[in-house]
Amino acid sequence: MTMNTVLRKELFNLPDGVIYLDGNSLGPLPASALARATKTIGEEWGQELIRAWNSAGWMSLPQRVGDKIAQLIGAPAGSVTTGDTLSIKVYQAVAAALKMRPDRKVILSDNGNFPSDLYMVGGLIDTISSGHRLLTPSPDQVADHIDETVAVVMLTQVDYRTGRLHDMHAITRKAQEAGAVVIWDLAHSAGAVPLDLTGCGAEFAVGCSYKYLNGGPGAPAFIYVRPDVIESIEPALAGWMGHDAPFGMELAYRPAMSIERLRVGTPAIVQLSILDEALEVWNGVEMSDIRKASITLSEMFIAGVESRCPGLKLASPRQSDIRGSQVSFAFEHGYAAIQALIDHGVIGDFRAPDIMRFGFCPLYIGEDDVTNAVEIVAKVINDGLWDDPKYKKKLAVT
Ligand SMILES: *Cc1c(COP(=O)(O)O)cnc(C)c1O
């Protein structure tokens, strides 16, 4: 009997013989998304041609998809738009946030943040060339670095390597009391943990949609802005799709009086329609049930791997309330071990220098999958199956 009440494997096309523990990096294909892509390409683009911007509602698709994501992250309709990539959305959020605190020069993040987020901030600092500084203390020291010099606190809630969870509400409160603007990156949170952006009060949130939201490789990112500040933020990337009247073709930029001011250029309609369809799998699913099931699966996996493979060291927090929906183990030969696991039907991934990462999405992972995965991990590690030259050759994507 399964305790996982949110399991809906039939909604996904998963290959036979694969236990997919990498939905935290690239979610699997929702079955209906294939038909939707065919419709968007064949009927809408193929038959309607340019008329589809109106007749198929392409123009408003970024907003409609944004509203669906809003429901999953505890945000109101009209506060989220979609497009571009997460790196771009990080740039937009930080640039807009800095303009809200022109007298302050510090951007506070942490050294567990995803490199692209930090690189985007570095590039922005160079571009504006006004003496801003990026601070990256260790995650547990972030709160201690919040003071009146900080313009922006930009953090990723769930650490991509370890799965450690920041306390969004506490950090936001502390930052805002010190007068800082807060940006949360929800890349590993949206679709994984219950979120309450309205209650949290952060000014900005960003995230991607190809991880737990199953929008497919390169699916558009999302950005949330707290409704009371939307109309005052100044977009750094002033593209025509964020203009108040994109087809007015005015020479001067005038931002839309809505979240649409954070749109940039022409949306990727095929990918966006796939995401729109992928978000249907969440109908009738409570995030609290997802969370409960993901904790059960994660604990099963941790207990199983620790009892069978003493050589693997848990790199995620042991306490489930400060761990996202992934479990990481440190192992010196982690890269080869992941390659061997993939070869034996368990797909996880590797993050340098030594992290083996496994994601647990209860929409398509059941307890029997975890039991089977533990058996295979034990075999690959304890029988030394990883110790084969063919598993040690570094591929471009790990
Ligand atoms: C996955 C991820 C990214 C990736 O950004 P893209 O622009 O979509 O490639 C960025 N930041 C974080 C925190 C991530 O987890």
PDBQT file of the ligand as one rigid body, heavy atoms in Angstrom, charges set to zero:
ROOT
HETATM    1  C1  LIG A 401      18.630  26.119 -12.218  1.00  0.00    +0.000 C 
HETATM    2  C2  LIG A 401      19.043  27.431 -11.663  1.00  0.00    +0.000 A 
HETATM    3  C3  LIG A 401      19.424  28.499 -12.504  1.00  0.00    +0.000 A 
HETATM    4  C4  LIG A 401      19.524  28.335 -13.993  1.00  0.00    +0.000 C 
HETATM    5  O1  LIG A 401      19.315  29.532 -14.653  1.00  0.00    +0.000 OA
HETATM    6  P1  LIG A 401      18.917  29.541 -16.198  1.00  0.00    +0.000 P 
HETATM    7  O2  LIG A 401      19.075  30.943 -16.616  1.00  0.00    +0.000 OA
HETATM    8  O3  LIG A 401      17.519  29.026 -16.305  1.00  0.00    +0.000 OA
HETATM    9  O4  LIG A 401      19.856  28.619 -16.915  1.00  0.00    +0.000 OA
HETATM   10  C5  LIG A 401      19.714  29.713 -11.911  1.00  0.00    +0.000 A 
HETATM   11  N1  LIG A 401      19.657  29.878 -10.576  1.00  0.00    +0.000 NA
HETATM   12  C6  LIG A 401      19.315  28.872  -9.748  1.00  0.00    +0.000 A 
HETATM   13  C7  LIG A 401      19.255  29.112  -8.279  1.00  0.00    +0.000 C 
HETATM   14  C8  LIG A 401      19.020  27.618 -10.259  1.00  0.00    +0.000 A 
HETATM   15  O5  LIG A 401      18.710  26.609  -9.443  1.00  0.00    +0.000 OA
ENDROOT
TORSDOF 0
